[in-house]
Amino acid sequence: MGFDKFVWHVDAREDRSEIEAAYIHGITEWASRKLGKKYRRILDVPCGTGRLHPFLRDCGYEVEGMDLSEEMVGEAKERGLNCSEEC
């Protein structure tokens, strides 16, 4: 299996990112209602270039990301996003 199978999300369109962030928000809101606890922090693993972060922040979440790719984390940091490289 080639590496390309794992990087499909890197070239995702911006409108798809917004839809995926809305889905995450919906799941989080459902969990909040079911468990009676408000969730406001999200750990995005693997965060890649942090493409979901702006949309999740617009929903009111504090977002932090982690990824194994130093290159992707570097790109996210260039965009001013809170990501770190972890092993």
N, C-alpha and C positions, 0 to 999 in steps of 0.2 A: 504494500500500500504506500503510495507516494505522499510526500509532505503536503501536496496541494489539497488533499482530502481534508486537511485540518485547518486550512486558511480561507475557507469559503466566505467567512464573515468579514474578512478584511475589506473586500470590495463591495460590501452590501450598500445598497442605495440608502440615502438619507431618509426617505419616506418609510422604508422598511424598518430602520432604526427606531423611528418614532412609534410605529405600530408595536414593535417588540417591547419598547419601554412601557407603552400603555398596557400591554399584557402583563408585564411584571408588576405594574402598579395595581392592576385588577386582582391578581393573585395575592398580593400583599394586603390589600384592603379586605379581601375575603378572609384571609388568615387573621387579621386584626379583629374582625367581627366574631369569628368562630372562637378565638382564643381569649378574647376580651383584653387584648394588649395592643397598644399602638406601636407599630414598627416604623421608624423614621430613618434607619441606617441600612445601607445596602453594601455588601462586599461583592464586587463584580470579579469573579474568577472563572476563566481567564478574561481579563479586560481588553486584551488586544490594544487597540489605539484609543480605547475609551469612547467609542462611538455612541454608546447608550447614555453616558454620563450627563450630557447637557439636558436630555429629555427627562431623565430621572430626577435631576435637580429641579427642573421646572415643575415636577409633581411634588416637590417639597422634601425630597430625600437627601440625606448626607451620603455621598457615594465615595467609596474608596475602591481601587482596583489593584489587582495583582496579576502578573503574567510571567511566564518563563522567558519570553522573548525580550531581550534587552533592546532590540531595535524598535519593537512595537511600544514598549514602555517609554522609550526615548521620544517617539513621535507623540505619544499622549502627553508627556510632560511639556513638549514644545507647544502643544495646544492649551497648556495651562491646567491640565487635569491632574488629579491626585492618584497616581499609579506608582507601583513599585515593582521591582524585579525580585522574585523569590524563587528559591530552589526547593 
